[in-house]
Amino acid sequence: MSAGFIAELLALGLAAGFLAGLLALGLAAGFLAGLLGIGGGMLLVPFLTFILSQRGVEPGLAVKMAIATSMATIMATSLSSVRAHHRRGAVRWDLVKGLAPGILAGGLLAGAGLFALLKGAWLALFFAAFVSFSAWQMLRNKRPEPSRQMPGTAGQFGTGAGIGLLSGLVGAGGGFVSVPFMVWCNVPVHFAVATSAALGFPIAVANTLGYVVGGWGLQPALPGAFGYLYLPALAVIAAASVTMAPLGARAAHAMNVAQLKKAFATLLFALAAYMLWKGLSELL
């Protein structure tokens, strides 16, 4: 473990309680990952953007570092969450098998290519737009046609590639796209949430590898930063989130469908509003 990494953790603990804030953020992200199958990225990106901005990181780079760091934490959170859902028999492993190859391809494309080319402000606005759309689809509660089913092998590969690509650009576990899509295809919402939690791991692996490649030559913005990854936040949030994800999964199975959809949509709207403000304030 490098001296810079340790020094930065100590600095976070002394600077206005940032370490406590990261711990709280990790606990909340873990709970929401288990509850809603979203990997926690929807919560982490706005708050990490704020924390990094307060640490003096340039706004556009702060958004990118928040997205990359958020995605890396999902590797740990997803494993903890999916174990809890699997025990209840709620994970559709057939859908995971069909969607995962496309997710890996789309995630690598996003992390290693498009991510480095886009301005941080546009990524923030992109985040806000897609999250708002997903929230609106959940709140509409429009019943899908009874005959609609998940697509075949080619369709699932294409869908997975889209989920991996979008997730890589906004730093989320894909639940903001995969849950509404599976519900639209008549997968019951509790099964959609559980399956989305399982999909979070290949999404996180593919995109994190892409971020490492894309940010290889980037000068560290802070002590303990590695390219786009902010390692102190990654370590603290991952450790905290894995303890809470099983509790979130337990809560998800105790809620009815309407409550789960409303909780999902409300969270997404609130976070989309913050990232919209962040993106516009940088552009204007």
C-alpha angles and dihedrals in degrees: 000000000000124000089236091056092051092044091052093050089053091047090052090052092052099039107086095309096297092151091057088047092053091049091051090046091052092050092049093045092050093050093048091046090058094040100047106015092236100126091238094268094117088063098036100052098060094043095043089049089056093046094049092047089053089052089059101260114150108259098243093048091044090061092050093047091048091051094047095044092047091052092050092054090055091071090069097035094049094054092051093046097046093051089059093047092045091056087061092050092241101125115100097215091179088063092045089054092049097045102037099076092055091044091056091050095047093044094053090048092051098043099042099035126014096033095064092046099053124082116245091239092056090048089053091051091045089052092051094048097051095041091051091050092051092048092050092051091053094047094048087065090198109175112238121234108276091232095055114110137171112286123255128263097292092043092050091050090052092045091048091050090053092048092048092047096048092043091053092052095051103030098241134130093246098253091118087067105023097050096052090042094052092045088051087055091053097259105146111253096242090053090045092054092048093047091047089055089056092048090055092078100059088041091054095044095050096045096043090053088050093051091051090053094043095048098038096116096036117123111240110263091200136011107279094026118130111193106301093345120096100205100193092056090043092055097046097043095045092051092049098042098055090061094056104039095082090052090052091050090051090051091049092058091049093055126081122241096259093051092049094050093047092049091049094049096044092053092048094050093051094050093043089056092055094048091046089055091046094051095045093047090057094047098044 
